[in-house]
Structure formats: structure tokens, C-alpha cells
Amino acid sequence: MLSLKKSLRAKFTLVLFLVGLVPLGATSLFFYYTAKDALFKNVFKELKWNADEISGIVESHFSEAGKDLRIASENTAFKMYFLDNANKKMWVKEQQKTLAHLRSVYPDSIDEACFIESTGQEISRIVLDKLAHEHELSSDEDRSEFFRQAFLLNEDEVYQGRPMLSEDTKRWVIPNATPIVVNGKKAAILHFEVTMNYFQRLLKKLVNPDRGYGFILNDEGAFMAHTNMELGEREPFPQAITPETPAALASIFKRMLNNESGIEQFSTGGKDYYIIFKPVNTSYNRGRNDNRWTIGYVIPSERVYVELAILRYNIMALIFTALFIIVLAYTLGNYVTRPIRELARATRKVAGGELPKIEVKSNDEIGQLSESFKVMVEAVTRRDEALKALAVTDGLTGLYNHRFFKAELDRQVKGALRFARPVSLMMADVDYFKHYNDTNGHSLGDVALKSIAGILRRSTREVDVAARYGGEEFVVILPDTSIDGAMIAAERIRKKVEEENIPNRETQPGGKVTLSIGVATLPDNVMDAQALIEAADKALYQAKEAGRNRVVAARAEG
């Protein structure tokens, strides 16, 4: 009796003996095709959803890489190198800080970043985490394709070239470059290289190998990334169309090379598959992108009908039964297939981006399948929550990261302007932090940053936003806070950091680790987010100039 409850096949066998094969077969066949049709539609929704998700993230990468390069190019160190000849070495050091910051923000994707003047001479460069010395800088970068193409663009435009082998890392990379304009003339370019292995790792994170596989194909018929292949970082990209490629699949690849999109079915190795393909849109970025890529996502046909495999053998036997008890057979067929339709509805929701809960009260195979479905949904939910947290959190300190800070500051400033209420910004920098790192090592430097981050976290309100701005710089957004309130909060933080027993603090000048803090308020000092950052930064600079370990408020506009 227990085995009967747990086995769907046993239930069908009992039905065959009770009501006859044909009546039950007719109604079960009806529900079979109902569920089959529902799952068939769902698989195309799933294919489209996955393809849209992958292409959206790839498109976002190109857009964000271009945006970050443009933002970095606005750093005054690049233009002042040409405008302030007396302090060129100082500006080179500032450039190196910017390049190192770019590398620290994207350690898994950016291999190299450099600043090259119009003659082809490198001024500053970082490869992986190593800053180049003056004698290591190249003087013939003007022969590079990305260099020539970047100089054809206007200011604030970005060139993103086809993959090339990096001369320094010997890995496949995508060059990104933007011109630096000084006094109306293109004086230099800012350039960084994104490793192609980033896209391989990205694709493997997005595609569930138990469900299907995905790939990125360029307009020359080469795989840029493929979840079923281990693409070498230095070897040529494998070609999609070879003599061994099935004709149906080769035809689909040719359509992809023509920048087409669609959903098709093909067979290979005795198995049937469905594939969705769509081109990656890179036309929205200002400038020029030479990469013409198409996303492909493939799912085996057997995955479409996995829920129906249990029914298939029973239906073959049921077609010989009589029709005289069709009502009873219909009722039983409806009872048997209800869990499948519940799973189909849940699958549709997953394809639409939802993560539903499903309750199938059964101990048979369908019950086991529904339980697996619940486990999958819970795992996806946990993954999404973890990814969201990682996307906005600084890996070392646990505070919010620079990107989240910029977005939140824009939102807070808009709200403050709309409802006529103040918002303050606190910008802090660890005094003599290079001395601390040089004396105690970077490991203890990380410990010091974590300790300071903990003070910021404990010393701010729930509505405040504390973030790591970069390196040893921190920022705090204080909504609904006037300059007086912000100064009190800043002084409290400065004092707690001064009193904190940070390891080896005695090695610092003055025998303690301290902060210099600049404070600015909207609308007292400025009227937009970027100006608020600049005002707080200027106040921070004044705190440094005044002797460090102090809080300085930005001067009110008058």
C-alpha cells in the first residue's frame, strides 16, 4: 500500500485494472497534450528570458565600461599633466592613483590601464597590480589600432575594439580607449583592457549547466565564450562552423553571423535541441564598438518534456481500453495531471522572472519533482540576494561601494531639492595611511581600514549611508542633516577613530591613527550631487592643509 502511494506508475496500473485502458487513455491523452502544450510554451519563455538576461548583462558591461572610462578620464591629473609643466611628476603620481583605483574596482576584468600622449609615449601604466616604472614605459603605442581609432573620436566618446592579444599579459583582451582633449586639441588617450576570460566566467555564472548551455558568437564565426568549452586565455578562439558541424546547426550559425535573431530546433548526436539567439546591442554607447556579438542559449528537447516522461509509457497501453466509463477515466486523468499543470504554471512564472512557491501534496515522482523545484527556487533566491549584496558592498570593509554611493547620493540630492530639505556629505581620509602601510604592511593596513569602517557603521544612523569611496577614503551621506549636525557627527567619528586602539598605531605620526574630514551641505554650499562631492573634497583638502586630524566645513556660497 505504501509503494502505491509513492509510485505514479503504480497508480496508473491500478486505474488500468479498475476502469479499462481506452476510456482512461483518451482522457489522459487529452491532459498529456494540455500539459505538453503548456510546457512547450514555457520552454520558449525560458529561452527568451535567459537570452535576454545574458545579452542584457553583456550590453550593460560594454555600457558601464565606457561610462567608467569616461569618468576616469575626467580626473584633472590627465589634463594638468599638459597644463602644469612644473609639477608633471606630481600629476603622474595622481594618474597612477587613478589607474590603480580602476584596477582595484575591477580586479577580475581589467588587466591593464594606461595613459598615452599623442606621440605614442606612455606616461603612466598599470599591468595587473603592478605600476610601471619610467624606464618600462613604451614610446611606440601610436602603432596600436586602439590608439589610432581613439584619436578619431570626439571628447567623451569611447572606442571599444575587437579582442586582441595583450602585449603585456599575452591574454586576449578587449581594448577600451577615449581621447583626452586639452585646450581644444586631442593631447592623449586613456586606455584599459578587459580580459576576455571575464565573459567566459560571466556566462558560466549565468547558465545552469544542468538545464542547457550558452555561448557568445562574433561576426567572424568564432566563439567568444562557451559554457561547454574551456577557452584558453591565449589560444585562438574556436570556430563555430567546421566540417563536423551538423548542417542544421551551421545554418543557424550563419543566421547569427547575419545579425539575425530567432528560435529554432536542431538535432545533433541523436538528440534534439531548441536554441534562441539574438544580437548584442552595442549601439547605445557614445563612440564606436567594433564587437558584433550574438548570444545563443540552447536547451535539450528532453528537458522540455521531462515532467511528461512518466506518462508516455502508460498512454501507449491506455489507447486499447473501452469508452463506456469515460467520465470516471476523465476524473482520474484530471487528478493525475493536476500536479503537472501546477508545475507548468510555476515554470511560466519562473520564465517571467518570478520565484513562486509550489505545494504539491504527493509522495510520488511528481511530489519529488515539486520538492526539487522548491529547492531550486530557494537556491536561486539565495543566489539573487547574495549577488545583490555583492553588487553594492565593498569587499574589504563591508560598507557600501563607490557605485552604490554615487547612485544613492543622486537619489538623496533629488529628494532634498524636491522637498526643500538639507542633505550633508562627509568625506574622510585616513591621515598618513601610506606611512602606515609602508611601516606595517598592507595586511595590517586592511585591518586598520576595517576598524575605521566599523566605527563609521556604529557611529551613523540607519538612514545614513556610509561607503568606501576608494583606497583610504570614506564618505557618509547624512539625509535631513544641516551643516551643524553634520559637523557634530563628523567630530564624533574623528574622535572615536583617534581613540580606537588600532594595531601598531604608535608607529604613526603623533602615535595614533587619525582622520581628516571635510563636510559640505546642500543647499548651503552647492545645488547638485557632483558639486556636493567636490565641495566636501575641497573641505577635506583644507583639513589636510591645516594639519590633519580635524573636521573642516565647506564655505557657504555667497
C-alpha positions in Angstrom: 0.0 0.0 0.0 2.9 2.3 0.8 4.5 1.6 -2.6 1.2 2.5 -4.3 1.2 5.9 -2.6 4.7 6.7 -3.7 4.6 5.4 -7.3 2.8 7.2 -10.1 3.2 4.2 -12.3 1.5 2.0 -9.6 -1.4 4.4 -9.6 -1.8 4.2 -13.3 -1.6 0.4 -13.1 -4.4 0.4 -10.6 -6.5 2.7 -12.9 -5.9 0.3 -15.9 -7.4 -2.6 -13.9 -10.3 -0.6 -12.5 -11.7 1.3 -15.5 -10.2 -0.2 -18.6 -7.4 1.2 -20.8 -9.2 3.1 -23.6 -11.5 5.5 -21.6 -8.8 6.4 -19.3 -6.3 6.6 -22.2 -8.5 9.1 -24.1 -8.8 11.5 -21.2 -5.2 11.0 -20.1 -4.1 11.7 -23.6 -6.1 14.9 -23.6 -4.4 16.1 -20.4 -1.0 14.9 -21.6 -1.2 17.2 -24.6 -2.6 20.0 -22.5 0.4 19.8 -20.2 2.8 19.2 -23.2 1.5 22.4 -24.9 1.9 24.4 -21.7 5.5 23.2 -21.1 6.2 23.7 -24.8 5.2 27.4 -24.5 7.1 27.7 -21.2 10.4 26.5 -22.7 10.3 29.3 -25.2 9.6 31.8 -22.5 12.5 30.3 -20.5 14.8 30.5 -23.6 13.8 34.1 -24.2 14.3 35.0 -20.6 17.7 33.5 -20.4 18.8 35.1 -23.7 17.5 38.5 -22.6 19.3 38.2 -19.2 22.6 37.2 -20.8 22.5 39.8 -23.6 21.4 42.5 -21.1 24.3 41.8 -18.8 26.8 41.8 -21.7 25.3 45.0 -23.1 25.5 46.5 -19.6 29.2 45.6 -19.4 30.1 47.5 -22.5 28.0 50.5 -21.4 29.4 50.5 -17.9 33.0 50.0 -19.1 32.6 53.0 -21.4 31.0 55.1 -18.7 33.7 54.2 -16.1 36.4 55.1 -18.7 34.8 58.4 -19.4 34.5 59.2 -15.7 38.1 58.2 -15.0 39.3 60.4 -18.0 37.7 63.5 -16.2 40.3 63.2 -13.5 42.3 66.5 -13.5 45.6 64.7 -13.3 45.4 63.8 -17.0 44.9 67.4 -18.3 47.0 69.1 -15.7 50.0 67.0 -16.9 50.0 69.1 -20.0 48.9 72.4 -18.4 51.2 72.4 -15.3 54.7 71.6 -16.6 56.4 72.5 -13.3 54.6 69.6 -11.5 54.4 66.9 -14.1 55.8 64.3 -11.7 53.1 65.0 -9.2 50.4 64.7 -11.8 51.9 61.4 -13.0 51.6 60.1 -9.4 47.9 61.2 -9.4 47.4 59.4 -12.7 48.9 56.3 -11.2 46.4 56.5 -8.3 43.5 56.7 -10.8 44.8 53.7 -12.8 45.3 51.7 -9.6 41.8 52.6 -8.5 40.4 51.4 -11.8 42.3 48.1 -11.3 41.1 47.8 -7.7 37.5 48.3 -8.6 37.6 45.7 -11.4 40.4 43.3 -10.4 38.7 40.3 -12.2 38.2 42.1 -15.5 40.7 44.9 -16.1 44.2 43.6 -17.0 45.9 46.8 -17.9 45.2 50.6 -17.8 47.5 53.3 -19.2 47.7 57.0 -20.2 49.4 57.7 -23.6 50.2 61.0 -25.1 49.6 61.8 -28.8 53.2 60.9 -29.8 52.6 57.3 -28.6 54.7 57.7 -25.4 53.2 56.1 -22.3 53.0 58.5 -19.4 51.6 56.1 -16.8 50.6 52.4 -16.8 49.4 49.6 -14.5 49.5 45.9 -15.6 47.5 43.7 -13.3 48.5 45.2 -9.9 52.0 46.4 -10.9 52.6 50.1 -11.7 55.2 50.6 -14.5 58.4 52.4 -13.7 59.5 55.2 -16.0 62.1 53.0 -17.9 59.4 50.4 -18.5 57.0 52.8 -20.4 56.7 52.2 -24.1 57.2 55.0 -26.7 55.6 53.4 -29.7 52.0 52.9 -28.7 50.9 55.0 -31.7 51.1 51.9 -33.8 48.3 50.3 -31.9 44.9 50.1 -33.6 43.1 51.2 -30.4 45.4 54.3 -30.3 44.6 55.3 -33.9 40.9 54.7 -33.5 40.6 56.6 -30.2 42.1 59.7 -31.8 39.4 59.6 -34.5 36.7 60.1 -31.8 35.4 63.2 -30.1 35.9 64.1 -26.5 33.6 62.0 -24.2 33.4 59.2 -26.8 34.8 55.7 -26.2 36.4 53.2 -28.7 35.9 49.5 -27.8 37.9 47.4 -30.2 37.8 43.7 -31.2 39.7 41.2 -29.0 43.5 41.4 -29.3 46.4 39.7 -27.6 47.8 42.0 -24.9 51.5 42.7 -25.3 52.0 42.7 -21.5 49.8 39.8 -20.2 49.7 37.8 -23.5 46.0 37.2 -22.9 43.0 38.0 -25.1 41.6 41.4 -24.1 39.1 44.0 -25.4 40.7 47.5 -25.7 38.8 50.5 -24.4 40.1 54.0 -25.1 38.9 57.6 -25.0 40.7 60.8 -26.1 41.9 63.4 -23.6 41.3 66.9 -25.0 43.4 69.8 -23.7 42.7 73.4 -24.9 40.6 72.1 -27.8 43.2 69.6 -29.0 43.5 65.8 -28.6 46.6 65.5 -26.5 46.4 61.9 -25.3 44.2 58.9 -24.7 43.2 56.9 -21.6 43.1 53.2 -22.2 42.2 50.0 -20.4 42.0 46.3 -21.4 39.2 44.0 -20.3 40.2 40.3 -20.3 38.1 38.1 -22.5 38.1 35.4 -19.8 35.7 37.8 -17.9 33.0 36.9 -20.4 33.6 33.2 -20.1 33.3 33.3 -16.3 30.3 35.6 -16.6 28.5 33.2 -18.9 29.2 30.2 -16.7 27.7 32.1 -13.7 24.5 32.9 -15.7 23.8 29.5 -17.3 22.7 26.4 -15.3 24.7 23.5 -16.9 22.0 21.0 -15.8 19.5 22.9 -17.9 21.3 23.9 -21.1 24.3 25.8 -22.4 25.1 29.2 -23.7 27.6 30.9 -25.9 28.7 34.2 -27.5 29.5 34.2 -31.2 31.2 37.1 -33.0 30.6 38.2 -36.6 33.6 36.2 -37.8 32.1 32.9 -36.6 34.3 32.5 -33.6 33.2 31.6 -30.1 34.0 34.5 -27.7 32.6 32.4 -24.7 31.0 29.0 -24.3 29.9 27.2 -21.2 30.6 23.8 -22.7 34.2 24.7 -23.7 37.3 25.6 -21.8 38.5 28.6 -23.9 42.2 29.3 -23.5 43.3 32.8 -22.5 46.0 32.8 -25.2 44.8 30.3 -27.8 42.8 31.4 -30.9 39.1 31.4 -30.5 37.4 28.2 -31.8 35.3 28.5 -34.9 31.7 27.6 -34.7 31.3 26.2 -38.3 33.6 23.3 -39.0 33.3 20.2 -41.3 31.9 18.4 -38.3 29.1 20.9 -37.6 25.7 19.5 -38.4 24.1 21.2 -41.4 21.0 22.5 -39.4 23.3 24.0 -36.7 25.6 25.5 -39.3 22.6 27.2 -40.9 21.6 28.7 -37.5 25.2 29.9 -37.0 25.1 31.6 -40.4 21.9 33.4 -39.5 23.6 34.6 -36.3 26.5 35.9 -38.4 23.9 37.9 -40.3 22.9 39.6 -37.1 19.5 37.8 -37.1 17.5 36.6 -34.1 15.1 33.7 -33.6 14.2 30.4 -32.1 15.0 27.2 -33.9 15.1 23.4 -33.4 18.1 21.3 -34.5 19.5 17.7 -34.0 23.0 16.6 -33.3 24.4 13.3 -31.8 20.9 11.7 -32.0 19.4 14.4 -29.7 17.0 17.3 -30.4 17.6 20.8 -29.1 16.0 24.2 -29.1 18.1 27.3 -29.5 17.3 31.0 -29.1 19.7 33.6 -30.5 19.8 37.4 -30.5 22.4 40.0 -31.3 24.0 42.1 -28.5 23.1 45.7 -28.9 26.1 48.0 -28.5 24.9 51.0 -30.5 23.7 52.9 -27.4 27.3 53.8 -26.2 28.8 57.1 -27.3 31.6 56.4 -29.6 32.4 53.2 -31.5 32.2 49.5 -30.7 33.7 47.1 -33.2 32.4 44.0 -31.5 29.4 42.4 -33.2 28.3 39.6 -31.0 25.3 37.3 -30.8 24.1 35.4 -27.8 23.0 31.8 -28.1 21.2 29.7 -25.5 20.5 26.0 -26.1 18.2 23.6 -24.2 17.7 19.9 -24.9 14.2 18.9 -26.0 14.2 16.2 -23.3 14.3 18.9 -20.7 11.0 20.3 -22.2 9.1 17.2 -21.6 10.9 15.7 -18.5 7.7 16.1 -16.5 5.8 14.0 -19.0 8.2 11.1 -19.3 6.3 9.3 -16.6 3.0 9.4 -18.6 4.4 8.4 -22.0 4.6 4.6 -21.5 1.2 4.5 -19.8 -0.6 6.3 -22.6 0.7 3.7 -25.1 -1.1 0.9 -23.2 -4.2 3.0 -22.4 -5.2 3.5 -26.1 -6.8 0.0 -26.2 -9.3 0.4 -23.5 -13.1 0.8 -23.9 -15.1 4.1 -23.9 -18.0 3.1 -21.6 -16.6 4.6 -18.4 -15.1 7.8 -19.8 -16.4 10.0 -17.0 -14.5 8.1 -14.3 -11.4 8.0 -16.5 -11.6 11.8 -17.1 -11.8 12.4 -13.4 -8.9 10.2 -12.6 -6.8 11.7 -15.5 -7.5 15.2 -14.2 -6.4 14.1 -10.8 -3.2 12.6 -12.1 -2.2 15.5 -14.3 -3.1 18.3 -11.9 0.4 18.3 -10.3 1.9 18.6 -13.8 -0.2 21.6 -14.6 0.8 23.1 -11.3 4.4 22.7 -12.2 3.7 24.2 -15.7 2.2 27.3 -14.1 5.2 27.6 -11.7 7.5 27.2 -14.7 5.8 30.0 -16.5 6.3 32.3 -13.5 10.0 31.4 -13.4 10.3 32.2 -17.1 8.6 35.5 -16.4 11.2 36.4 -13.7 9.1 35.4 -10.6 10.2 32.8 -8.0 6.9 31.2 -6.9 6.2 28.7 -4.1 4.5 25.4 -5.1 2.8 22.9 -2.9 2.1 19.5 -4.4 0.8 17.2 -1.7 2.0 13.9 -3.1 4.6 11.3 -2.3 5.1 10.0 -5.8 7.6 11.1 -8.5 5.6 14.4 -9.1 5.9 15.2 -5.4 9.6 14.5 -5.6 9.9 16.8 -8.7 7.9 19.6 -7.0 10.2 19.3 -3.9 13.2 19.6 -6.2 11.6 22.6 -7.8 11.1 24.2 -4.4 14.8 23.6 -3.6 15.8 25.1 -6.9 13.7 28.3 -6.3 15.1 28.7 -2.8 18.7 28.3 -4.1 18.0 30.9 -6.9 16.5 33.3 -4.3 19.6 32.9 -2.1 21.9 33.4 -5.1 20.0 36.6 -6.2 20.1 38.0 -2.7 23.8 37.3 -2.4 24.5 38.8 -5.9 22.5 42.0 -5.0 24.5 42.3 -1.7 27.9 41.8 -3.6 26.9 44.4 -6.2 26.6 47.2 -3.7 29.1 46.2 -1.0 32.9 46.9 -0.7 34.6 43.5 -0.4 37.2 44.6 2.2 35.2 46.9 4.6 31.7 45.6 4.2 30.5 49.2 3.7 28.6 50.3 0.5 30.9 50.6 -2.6 31.6 53.6 -4.7 29.0 52.8 -7.4 26.1 52.4 -4.8 27.3 55.6 -3.1 27.0 57.7 -6.4 23.6 56.3 -7.1 22.3 56.9 -3.6 23.7 60.4 -3.5 21.9 61.3 -6.7 18.7 59.9 -5.2 19.1 61.8 -1.9 20.0 65.1 -3.7 16.9 64.9 -5.9 14.7 64.2 -2.9 16.3 67.0 -0.9 15.8 69.5 -3.8 12.3 68.4 -4.3 11.2 68.7 -0.7 13.4 71.6 0.3 15.4 69.8 3.0 19.1 69.6 3.6 21.4 66.7 2.9 25.1 66.7 4.0 28.1 64.8 2.8 31.1 63.8 4.9 34.3 62.9 3.1 37.1 61.4 5.3 40.6 60.3 4.5 43.0 58.3 6.8 46.0 60.5 7.7 49.4 59.2 6.7 47.9 56.0 5.6 50.8 55.3 3.1 53.2 55.7 6.1 51.1 53.1 8.0 51.1 50.7 5.0 54.9 51.2 4.4 55.6 50.6 8.1 53.2 47.8 9.0 52.4 46.2 5.7 49.2 46.1 3.6 47.7 43.3 5.7 47.6 45.5 8.8 46.5 48.3 6.6 43.5 46.3 5.6 42.8 45.7 9.4 43.0 49.4 10.0 40.5 50.2 7.2 38.2 47.5 8.6 38.4 49.0 12.1 37.6 52.5 10.8 34.7 51.1 8.7 33.3 49.5 11.9 33.4 52.9 13.6 31.6 54.5 10.7 29.0 51.8 10.8 28.4 52.1 14.6 28.5 55.9 14.6 25.9 56.6 11.9 22.2 56.4 11.9 20.2 53.8 10.0 19.2 56.4 7.4 22.8 57.5 6.8 24.8 55.8 4.0 28.5 55.0 4.8 30.6 53.9 1.9 34.2 53.3 0.9 35.0 56.0 -1.7 38.3 54.3 -2.7 41.6 53.4 -1.2 41.7 55.0 2.3 38.8 57.4 1.6 35.3 57.1 3.1 32.1 59.0 2.6 28.9 59.3 4.6 25.6 60.7 3.3 23.5 62.3 6.0 19.9 62.9 4.9 17.9 65.7 6.6 21.1 67.0 8.3 22.3 70.6 8.4 25.9 71.6 8.3 25.9 72.0 12.2 24.5 68.5 12.7 27.0 67.1 10.1 29.9 68.8 11.9 28.9 67.2 15.2 28.6 63.8 13.6 31.9 64.2 11.8 33.7 65.3 15.0 32.2 62.3 16.9 33.6 59.9 14.2 37.0 61.7 14.1 37.4 61.4 17.9 36.4 57.7 18.0 38.9 56.9 15.3 41.6 58.8 17.3 40.8 56.9 20.4 40.5 53.5 18.7 43.2 51.0 19.6 44.2 50.2 16.1 47.2 47.7 15.9 50.6 49.5 15.8 49.0 52.9 16.0 52.1 54.1 17.8 54.1 53.9 14.6 52.0 56.7 13.1 53.0 60.4 13.4 51.5 61.6 16.8 51.2 58.0 18.0 47.7 57.3 16.7 45.7 56.7 13.5 43.5 59.7 12.7 41.1 61.0 10.1 40.8 64.3 8.3 37.2 65.1 7.4 35.6 67.6 5.0 31.8 68.4 5.3 29.5 70.0 2.8 25.8 70.6 2.8 23.2 71.1 0.1 21.7 73.7 -0.4 24.1 75.8 1.8 27.2 75.1 -0.3 26.0 73.6 -3.6 22.9 72.6 -5.6 23.8 69.3 -7.2 25.4 65.9 -6.3 28.7 66.3 -8.2 29.3 69.8 -6.7 28.5 68.4 -3.3 31.3 65.8 -3.7 33.7 68.5 -4.9 32.8 70.8 -2.0 33.3 68.1 0.6 36.6 67.0 -1.1 37.8 70.6 -1.1 37.0 70.9 2.6 38.9 67.6 3.2 41.9 69.1 1.4 41.7 72.2 3.7 41.6 69.9 6.7 44.8 68.2 5.4 46.5 71.5 4.8 45.5 72.7 8.3 47.4 69.9 9.9 45.2 66.8 9.6 43.1 65.1 12.3 40.4 67.7 12.2 37.0 68.4 10.7 36.5 71.3 8.2 33.2 72.6 6.8 32.9 73.8 3.2 32.5 77.5 2.9 28.9 78.7 2.2 28.4 80.1 -1.3 28.0 83.7 -1.1 
